């Protein structure tokens, strides 16, 4: 599995503004080994997830603002896009990239496939779609001899409804998100469509408030998926006309407070951007033209599109009519 060079790791850590006391890279002459203590390793993993989500957006822009409307999952292409160009990507891009970062640091990472629920996708029914999501499972040793281990769900590619912290693979355990009253939970059971009821998958669900309903977001397996598996999934999710990513232009990034803790989300979807912090809408803006949306991407997310990318959205259903390039 892919990893990055020490110098690339340094550039990434600088990009996400990771405090030196949380982690120092081997390239700068600091310890290169992952902390042996499980609590220290988990704290580092949690910090990395927070800084990743607060810096790297979950976005579908390359399927709209691009002359090719294609996505690469090659780790070097992802580094160029995410670190050099200060962009983001959708689930397979962000999680492939973040998995390589974690391996470079020394974590044991297993990429696995997931199925998004029909409810999350806005479709009728209670079942799940085909393989269309990617998450990482991170294994931490709980004993010095490494004989006992724990697995954690790590997902930095599901936007505002995704987990903002590593989740221990334990059925039924509720975990607070740290944003308002949002909580997460995992179950291990058969899916509604399974004819063999002995089949099991992990189901990730979330609840936005104490009185709210638990919403099943996606299911995932523990079976390792290979790069070729994700290549097939990437082709489908980035090209099918029925794909949410093809139909929707969005850019989502987590907001942190003055202490660096998760506090809310900035969400650009279609012709509107909203910043919500601690359950309250702090700002909202609607666009009447492509020029306004492109400007908003730069102001809200620091994303600068070149002229070729801007023209890539011409005649697509996601284009905001009213602005024509010269």
N, C-alpha and C positions, 0 to 999 in steps of 0.2 A: 504494500500500500504506500501511496505517495507521502512524502514529507517535504519540508522546505529547508533551505540552507540556513545556517545561523544568521547570516546577514539579512535574509528575508524575514526571519522571525523578529529580529530587532526592528525592522521597518514596520512590521505589523503591530508590535507592541507600542511603538510610537504613534501609529495611526489610531489605535483605540485608546490612547492616553492612559495606559495602565500604570498605576503608581508603582514605583520601584520597590516599595516595601512588600508589595504583593507578589512580585516575581521579578527576577533578574535573569537575563539570558546568558547562556554559556558563551556567546560570542564576545560579551563584555568582560569575560574572565570570572564570572560568578558561577556558583554551582550549577552543573548541567543536569543533575539528576532530579527527578520528581521527588517531592517529599515522601519519605518512607511512612510517616505517620498518616493514617487514613484521614483524620480530621483536617490536617493541614492540606492534604491533597484535595479533599472535597472543597475546602474553603477556596483554594486556588481555582478549582474548576468553576465554582459558583461565581467568583470574581471575573473570570474570563468570559463566562456567558453574559454577565451583566454588561461588561464593556463592549462585547461584540454586538449585542442587541441595541445598545445606545449609540453605536457608531455606524454599523453596516445595515442599511435598510433592506427590508423584504420588499422586492419590487419586480415588476414585469416590463419595465421600460424597453428592454431590448427586443421584445416581441412587437413593439409598436414604433418606437423611434429608432429605426435601423434600416439600412438598405437591404439587409439579408433576412431579417426577422428570425434569426437562428441563435441558439445558445450552445456554448461549448462547456463541457464539464472537465476539460483538461486542467489539472491543478495550476499549471503555469499561466494559462489563459485567465483563470479565476483570480490569481494573484494580481495580474496586470489590471483586471477590471476593478477588483475590490480595493486594493491598496493603492496602486498607481493612479487610477482614475477616480477613486473615492466613490465607487458605486456600490451596488448590492446585487441581489438576484433573488430568484425564487428558491423553493426548498432544496432542490438538488444542487443548485449552485452554492448557496450559503452553507449547507451542511457538508457537502464535499470539501469545500474550502476549510471550514472550521475543523472538520475531522483531521485534515492534513496538518493543521496548526497544532492540534492536540497531540498528534503522534510525534511531531517535531519536538514538543516539550517533554514527551515521555509517557503520555497516557496510553492505555490499551483501549483501542477504539474499534468497534464493530459496526459497519454501516448496514442498516436493514431497511426493508421496504415497508410501506404503509398503505392503508386504504382509507381515504377520506370518506366520512359518512355522508349519506344522501342529505341529511338535515343540514350539515355544514355547507354543502354545495348548493343548497336551495332547491333540492329535488324532493319529490314526494317519496314517502316510504321511510322505513326505519333501518334499512340495510346499509351496505357499504359499496363503494365503487371498486373498480379494478385497481391494480397497483399504480398509484399516482402520487405517492408521497415518500419522502426519505427522512429518516432520523438516524441518530448515532446512539449506540449503547456504549457507555464507558464503564470499564471494570476496575474497581479499586480493591486492593488487598486490605483485609481487616486484621491480619496477623503478620508478624515479622517474617515468618517463613513462607508467606504467600499461599498457605493451604486453604484459607478461607477468604471468600471474595464477596463483593456486592456489585450489582449492576445498576446503572443509573441511565434513565432516559435523558438525552440531551438533544434539544431541537431548537435551532436558531433560524428556522425557516417556515414559520407558520403565522407570522404577524401577531396582531393584538390578541388573538385567542390561543396562542401557543404558550408553553411553560417558560417562565422567565428565570427558572432555576433548575438544576438537575433534580430529577425525581427518582427516588429509590424504587426499584421494581418490587413493590409490595402491594398485593391486592387489598383494596379498601381503605388504604391509608390516605387521609386528607392532608393536603399540604397548602399552607397559605402562600399566595403569590407575593404578598407585600404591597400590592396595589389595591387600594380600597379593601373590599371584603371578598375579593376573588380568591377562590380555592381550586385546587386540582385534586384529581383522584384517578387511580388506575384500577382496572378490573382485569381478571384473567379468565376468559370464558369463550364459548363458541359464539360465532357471529350468527345473526338471524338466517343468513343464506346457507350456512353449513348443513349439508345433509348428513354428514358424519358428526354427530353431536359430541364425540370425544375430541374433536379438533379444538384447539385453544389459541387465542391471540390476546395480546394486551390491548386494552381499550383505554385511551386517554380521554378523560372528560373534565369539564370545568364548570364552575358556577360563579356567576358574577356578584351575587349577594347572598346573605344568609337565608333569605326567603325564596331565593330563585331556584329554578329547576336545573338539575344537572344536565348538561348538554354533551353528548358524545361527539367528539371532534374527529377522531380517527382511530384505527386499529393498526397494530404493527406486530411483526413476528420477531423472534430471536434468531432466525436463520440468517446467516450472513449473505448479503447481496454483493455481487461482483460488479466491477465497472461496466461490463457489457450489459448487465441487467438494467442498470441505470441509464445506459445509452438508449436502450429500447424505450424505457419509460419516458425519458427526456424527449425523444422524438414524438411520442404520442401527445404528451401534455403541452408541447410547444407548437404543434402544428394542427391538431384536430380543431375543426371549427367549433365543436361543442365544448372545448376546454375553457375553463374559467379564465385561465391566463391569456388565452387568445382573445377572449371576449372582453376582458377587463384590463384597464390601465390603472395601476395603483403603485403607491410607494408608501411604506409604513416603517416608522422607526420609534423605538422606545424613548420616553422622556425620563430623565433621572433628576432627583432633587439635589440640593446643595451638598448633601452627604454622599452623593453617588448612588442612591438607592432608587429602584424603580418607582415611578410616580404616575406614569400615564403614557399616552401615545400621540404621535402626530401621524395622521392618516390622510393621504391624498388618494382619492378614488374618483375616477372619471373627471367631472368638472368641479370638484370641491375638495378643499383641504380643511381638516379640523384638528385642532390641538386640544386634547382633553387631559386634564391633570386632576388627580384626586376626585374623580367623578364629576368634575365641573368643566364645561367648555370654556377654555380661555380665549380661543380665537377661532374664527371661521372665515373662509374666503371662497367665493365662487368665481368661476372663470367663464368668460363669454367668448374667448378666442384662444387659439393655440399659443399666441404670443404671451398671453397672461399665464397659461399653464406652464409653459417653459420657464418663464420668469419665476413662478412660484417654486418650481423644482430647485432652482438655484438659491432662492431666498430661504426656503424652509429646510432643504436637505443638502445644500452645497453641491448639487449635481449640475454640471455644465454640459450641455449637449452641443455638438458641433453642427454645422450647417447641413452636412450629409445626413446626420441622424435626425435632425428636425424634419427634413423632407421625406424621411422614411414613412411617416404616418399618413402621407397624402393618400386620399381615397380609401383609407381603412375605416371600418365602422366606428372605431374609437376616436377618430379625428374630430376636433371641435371646429365646426364650420364657421367661417367668418374671418379667417386669417389666411392669406395666400402669400407664399414666399415669392420674391421677385425672381 
